[in-house]
């Protein structure tokens, strides 16, 4: 490890430990962990101390980010239950089935006049990279108990699924760009390897892993600690199988999470619950995600801030408002939800880890418009970290107060019981911590 990287580790450790000591005190304030880590990252990067640089540390940085996203995709998919989609499931179904594709399209179209020099596929890639949301950046707003359960669960399920659902768009748009590594195989080849083969491998690895763990538990052979390690191994194995076959490791890991949960089935008498089994994977993924936010501040956001253009800033603002809010409003037409609820859901579209990893992959693929695409992603995510972090507590309290005063018989927002949600730990993993 170089001296610069060593000091970067020391700085990360110091910032993380310092925030941990005051985390409960700051949990009710606008100062989120992501704000602290991204800010520290900017200081570490070329814009200030120059201890971490994408040009010299690209391989470990990308490995870190990919590992974080792999674990989070797997555990988020594993945590989604049929009850989540059945009880009040109309909300995530509308947000994912209507709102997300419209957001990708809106991001594509709005980029056209504001980001000159990019091709149609590069513009589409920008829309796909910035489509996934991350509930971690608005944890106080998503999990505040004053917010109706329908909204809390809907936003949580949306955040858990939309990064995986965006992957096919991202992979195909990237493959359509001339000059990239993936484009050499063509869109058709990428479709079969990334969509079909990777999905099949993920399903097989996940289901077999879940069945083996259930079989071992039923005989009392698997202890809790190694069961938790087993979850990480299956997620990594599914990712690796797809990579060695030139497919998409992320797609494989995502579908493996669903298959693993199905293979594991209901709890075996005397065995630990599913939530206990995934705790280690969730916390490890969260820790890696926290480190990814620090790295993001250093290698993407810091350099992007050195040469800002009004078009990039304008697009970032529109991405967090128009590109998110209009599609959400359209997707909720006829849902019976009141205007304050629609506005609250529409605002809570923070961009986080998935966009960071996708942005790093675009840089790694050396997309022709890589500098501009990277700058747009960095500024948008950075602005989201700041704005959604600062507004989460206040907006949640105001919306919760409105709901408490507006609660009347038949109000659609109150149709889900607080215990709905399949028993997931809200805010699982350190990437969800404030």
C-alpha positions in Angstrom: 0.0 0.0 0.0 1.4 3.4 -0.9 1.8 6.2 1.6 -1.1 8.1 0.0 -3.4 5.2 0.2 -2.3 4.6 3.8 -3.2 8.1 4.8 -6.5 7.7 3.0 -7.3 4.7 5.2 -6.3 6.6 8.3 -8.5 9.5 7.3 -11.5 7.2 6.5 -11.0 5.4 9.9 -10.8 8.7 11.8 -13.9 10.1 10.1 -15.9 7.0 10.5 -15.0 6.5 14.1 -15.7 10.2 14.9 -19.1 10.0 13.3 -19.9 6.7 15.1 -19.2 8.5 18.5 -21.9 11.1 17.8 -24.1 9.1 15.5 -27.1 9.0 17.8 -26.8 12.6 18.7 -26.7 13.5 15.0 -29.5 11.1 13.9 -32.2 13.8 14.4 -30.2 16.5 12.6 -29.6 17.1 8.9 -26.0 15.9 9.1 -26.1 12.5 7.5 -23.2 10.0 7.4 -23.1 10.4 3.6 -22.6 14.1 3.9 -19.7 13.6 6.3 -18.0 10.9 4.2 -18.4 12.6 0.9 -17.0 15.8 2.3 -14.1 13.9 3.8 -13.6 12.2 0.4 -13.4 15.6 -1.4 -10.6 16.5 1.0 -8.7 13.3 0.2 -8.9 13.7 -3.6 -6.9 15.8 -6.1 -9.0 18.8 -5.2 -7.3 19.1 -1.8 -4.8 16.6 -0.2 -4.4 14.4 -3.3 -4.1 11.2 -1.4 -6.6 9.2 -3.6 -6.7 9.4 -7.4 -8.7 7.4 -9.9 -5.8 7.3 -12.3 -3.5 5.5 -9.8 -6.1 3.6 -7.7 -8.7 2.6 -10.3 -8.6 -1.2 -9.7 -9.1 -1.3 -5.9 -11.6 1.5 -6.1 -13.7 -0.3 -8.7 -13.4 -3.6 -6.8 -14.6 -1.9 -3.6 -17.6 -0.3 -5.3 -18.6 -3.5 -7.1 -18.4 -5.6 -4.0 -20.6 -3.1 -2.1 -23.2 -3.0 -4.8 -23.1 -6.8 -5.2 -23.9 -7.4 -1.6 -26.6 -4.8 -1.4 -28.3 -6.0 -4.6 -28.3 -9.6 -3.2 -29.5 -8.7 0.3 -32.1 -6.2 -0.9 -33.6 -8.8 -3.3 -33.5 -11.4 -0.6 -35.4 -9.2 1.8 -38.3 -8.5 -0.6 -41.2 -10.7 0.2 -44.5 -11.4 -1.5 -46.2 -9.6 1.3 -44.3 -6.5 0.4 -45.8 -6.5 -3.0 -49.2 -7.7 -1.9 -50.0 -5.5 1.0 -49.9 -1.9 -0.3 -47.9 -3.2 -3.3 -49.7 -0.9 -5.7 -47.3 1.9 -4.7 -43.9 0.2 -5.5 -45.6 -1.4 -8.6 -46.5 2.0 -10.0 -43.2 3.6 -9.0 -41.2 0.7 -10.6 -43.4 -0.2 -13.5 -44.4 3.3 -14.7 -42.3 5.8 -12.8 -38.8 4.3 -13.4 -39.0 3.9 -17.2 -40.4 7.4 -17.5 -37.6 8.7 -15.4 -35.0 7.1 -17.6 -36.8 8.5 -20.7 -37.1 12.0 -19.1 -33.4 11.9 -18.1 -32.5 11.0 -21.7 -34.6 13.8 -23.2 -33.6 16.6 -20.9 -29.9 15.7 -21.4 -30.3 16.4 -25.1 -30.3 20.2 -25.0 -28.1 20.5 -21.9 -25.3 18.2 -22.6 -24.1 18.9 -26.1 -21.5 16.7 -27.7 -22.9 13.5 -26.3 -24.4 10.9 -28.7 -27.9 9.6 -28.3 -26.7 6.4 -26.6 -24.5 8.4 -24.2 -27.4 10.6 -23.3 -29.5 7.5 -22.7 -26.8 6.1 -20.5 -26.9 9.2 -18.4 -30.6 8.7 -17.9 -30.1 5.1 -16.8 -27.2 5.8 -14.5 -29.2 8.4 -12.6 -32.5 6.5 -12.4 -31.9 4.3 -9.3 -32.8 5.7 -5.9 -31.1 5.0 -2.6 -33.2 5.1 0.6 -30.0 5.4 2.6 -29.7 9.1 1.7 -33.2 9.9 3.1 -33.4 7.3 5.9 -35.0 9.7 8.3 -37.7 10.5 5.8 -38.3 6.9 4.7 -38.4 5.3 8.2 -39.9 8.1 10.4 -42.7 6.4 12.3 -44.9 9.4 11.8 -44.9 8.7 8.1 -47.7 6.2 7.1 -46.6 2.6 6.7 -47.9 2.5 3.1 -45.4 5.2 2.1 -42.5 3.9 4.2 -42.8 0.4 2.9 -43.5 1.6 -0.7 -40.3 3.7 -0.8 -38.3 1.0 0.9 -39.4 -1.6 -1.6 -38.8 0.8 -4.5 -35.3 1.5 -3.4 -34.6 -2.2 -2.9 -35.7 -3.1 -6.4 -35.1 -0.3 -8.8 -31.3 -0.5 -8.9 -31.6 -4.1 -10.1 -34.4 -3.3 -12.5 -32.2 -0.5 -14.0 -29.4 -2.8 -14.7 -30.7 -4.2 -18.1 -31.1 -0.6 -19.4 -27.6 0.3 -18.3 -26.0 -2.8 -19.7 -27.7 -2.5 -23.1 -27.1 1.2 -23.4 -23.4 0.7 -22.6 -23.2 -2.1 -25.2 -24.7 0.1 -27.8 -21.9 2.7 -27.5 -19.2 2.3 -30.1 -15.7 2.2 -28.8 -16.3 0.4 -25.5 -15.2 -3.1 -24.5 -18.8 -4.3 -24.3 -19.7 -2.9 -27.7 -17.3 -5.3 -29.4 -19.7 -8.2 -28.8 -22.7 -6.2 -29.9 -26.1 -5.6 -28.3 -27.4 -9.1 -29.2 -24.4 -10.9 -27.7 -24.6 -8.7 -24.5 -28.3 -9.4 -24.3 -27.8 -13.2 -24.3 -24.9 -13.2 -21.9 -26.0 -10.5 -19.5 -29.7 -10.9 -19.5 -30.3 -14.6 -20.2 -27.2 -16.5 -19.1 -26.4 -14.3 -16.1 -30.0 -14.5 -15.0 -29.9 -18.3 -15.3 -26.6 -18.6 -13.4 -27.9 -16.3 -10.7 -31.1 -18.3 -10.3 -29.3 -21.6 -10.1 -26.6 -20.4 -7.7 -29.1 -18.7 -5.4 -31.7 -21.4 -5.3 -29.1 -24.2 -4.8 -27.4 -22.1 -2.1 -30.7 -21.5 -0.3 -31.7 -25.2 -0.5 -28.3 -26.4 0.8 -28.4 -24.0 3.8 -32.0 -25.1 4.6 -30.9 -28.8 4.4 -27.9 -28.1 6.7 -30.0 -26.2 9.2 -32.6 -28.9 9.4 -29.9 -31.3 10.5 -28.3 -28.8 12.9 -25.1 -28.7 11.0 -24.8 -25.0 10.2 -24.0 -22.5 13.0 -25.2 -18.9 12.8 -21.8 -17.3 12.1 -21.0 -19.6 9.2 -24.5 -19.3 7.9 -23.9 -15.6 7.6 -20.6 -16.1 5.8 -22.4 -18.6 3.5 -24.7 -15.8 2.3 -21.7 -13.6 1.3 -20.2 -16.6 -0.4 -23.3 -17.3 -2.5 -23.6 -13.6 -3.5 -19.9 -13.5 -4.5 -20.2 -16.9 -6.3 -23.2 -15.8 -8.4 -21.4 -12.6 -9.4 -18.2 -14.5 -10.3 -20.1 -17.1 -12.4 -21.5 -14.3 -14.5 -18.2 -12.5 -14.8 -16.2 -15.6 -16.0 -18.9 -16.1 -18.7 -18.6 -12.5 -19.8 -22.1 -11.6 -18.4 -23.3 -9.2 -15.8 -22.3 -10.0 -12.3 -24.7 -7.5 -10.9 -27.7 -9.0 -12.6 -26.6 -12.5 -11.5 -26.3 -11.3 -7.9 -29.6 -9.6 -7.9 -31.6 -12.5 -9.2 -29.6 -14.8 -6.9 -31.0 -12.9 -3.9 -34.6 -13.7 -4.9 -33.7 -17.3 -5.7 -31.8 -17.8 -2.4 -34.7 -16.5 -0.4 -37.0 -18.9 -2.3 -34.6 -21.9 -1.8 -34.2 -21.1 1.9 -38.0 -21.1 2.4 -39.7 -20.5 5.7 -37.6 -20.7 8.9 -36.5 -24.2 10.0 -37.6 -25.0 13.6 -34.8 -24.1 16.0 -32.8 -22.3 13.3 -32.1 -18.5 13.2 -34.4 -16.3 11.3 -33.7 -15.1 7.8 -33.0 -11.6 9.1 -30.3 -12.9 11.5 -28.8 -15.0 8.7 -28.3 -11.9 6.4 -27.1 -9.5 9.1 -23.4 -10.0 8.3 -23.8 -9.6 4.6 -26.0 -6.5 5.1 -23.5 -4.9 7.5 -20.5 -5.7 5.3 -22.2 -4.3 2.3 -23.1 -1.2 4.3 -19.5 -0.8 5.4 -18.2 -1.1 1.9 -20.9 1.3 0.7 -19.9 3.9 3.3 -16.3 3.6 2.1 -17.6 4.0 -1.5 -19.2 7.3 -0.6 -15.8 8.6 0.7 -14.1 7.3 -2.4 -16.8 8.9 -4.6 -16.1 12.3 -3.0 -12.4 11.9 -3.7 -12.2 10.5 -7.3 -15.5 11.7 -8.9 -17.0 14.7 -7.0 -13.9 16.6 -6.1 -12.4 16.7 -9.7 -15.9 17.5 -11.1 -16.2 20.5 -8.8 -13.0 22.0 -10.2 -14.5 22.8 -13.6 -18.2 23.2 -13.2 -20.4 24.2 -16.1 -23.8 25.7 -15.7 -25.3 23.1 -18.0 -24.1 20.3 -15.7 -25.5 22.0 -12.6 -28.8 22.7 -14.4 -29.1 19.1 -15.4 -28.3 17.9 -11.9 -31.0 20.1 -10.5 -33.5 18.9 -13.1 -32.6 15.3 -12.5 -33.4 15.5 -8.8 -36.7 17.4 -9.5 -38.4 17.2 -12.9 -36.9 13.9 -13.9 -38.0 12.2 -10.7 -41.1 14.2 -9.7 -43.0 14.3 -12.9 -42.8 10.6 -13.6 -43.8 9.8 -10.0 -46.8 12.1 -10.3 -47.8 10.5 -13.6 -47.4 7.0 -12.1 -49.7 7.8 -9.2 -52.6 9.3 -11.1 -55.7 7.5 -10.0 -54.0 5.9 -7.0 -56.2 7.8 -4.5 -53.1 9.3 -2.7 -53.4 12.9 -1.6 -51.2 15.7 -3.1 -48.9 16.0 -0.1 -48.2 12.3 -0.3 -47.4 12.4 -4.0 -45.1 15.4 -3.4 -43.4 13.6 -0.5 -42.8 10.4 -2.5 -41.7 12.4 -5.6 -39.1 14.4 -3.7 -37.6 11.2 -2.1 -35.6 10.1 -5.1 -32.1 10.3 -3.8 -29.3 9.1 -6.0 -26.7 7.0 -4.3 -24.5 3.9 -4.5 -25.9 2.3 -7.7 -25.3 5.6 -9.6 -21.8 5.9 -8.2 -20.9 2.3 -9.3 -22.5 2.8 -12.7 -20.6 6.0 -13.1 -17.3 4.3 -12.2 -18.0 1.5 -14.7 -18.6 4.2 -17.4 -15.2 5.7 -16.6 -13.6 2.2 -16.7 -15.2 1.4 -20.1 -13.7 4.6 -21.4 -16.9 5.8 -23.0 -16.2 8.5 -25.6 -18.0 11.2 -23.6 -16.6 9.9 -20.3 -15.5 13.2 -18.8 -18.9 14.9 -19.2 -20.9 11.8 -18.2 -18.7 11.4 -15.1 -19.1 15.0 -14.2 -22.9 14.9 -14.5 -23.2 11.8 -12.4 -20.8 13.2 -9.8 -22.6 16.5 -9.4 -26.0 15.0 -9.4 -25.2 12.4 -6.7 -23.2 15.0 -4.7 -26.2 17.4 -4.8 -28.5 14.6 -3.8 -26.4 13.7 -0.8 -26.5 17.3 0.3 -30.1 18.2 -0.4 -31.8 14.9 0.5 -29.7 14.7 3.6 -30.5 18.2 4.8 -34.2 17.9 4.0 -35.0 14.4 5.3 -35.7 15.1 8.9 -37.7 18.3 8.3 -39.8 16.9 5.4 -40.6 13.8 7.3 -41.8 15.7 10.4 -43.9 18.1 8.3 -45.4 15.3 6.3 -46.0 13.2 9.4 -47.8 16.2 11.0 -50.0 16.6 8.0 -50.9 12.9 8.0 -51.8 13.0 11.6 -54.1 15.9 11.2 -55.6 14.8 7.8 -56.3 11.2 8.9 -59.9 10.5 8.0 -61.8 7.2 7.3 -61.0 5.9 3.9 -57.7 7.8 3.5 -55.6 5.7 1.1 -52.4 6.5 2.9 -53.6 4.6 6.0 -54.6 1.3 4.3 -51.4 -0.6 5.3 -50.9 -1.8 8.9 -47.6 -0.8 10.5 -46.5 -4.4 10.8 -46.5 -4.9 7.0 -43.2 -5.3 5.3 -42.2 -8.9 5.9 -40.2 -8.2 9.0 -37.2 -6.5 7.4 -34.9 -4.5 9.5 -35.5 -0.9 8.4 -32.3 0.8 7.3 -30.4 -2.5 7.3 -26.6 -2.2 6.9 -24.3 0.7 7.6 -25.2 2.1 4.2 -28.6 2.9 5.7 -27.2 4.5 8.8 -27.4 8.2 9.3 
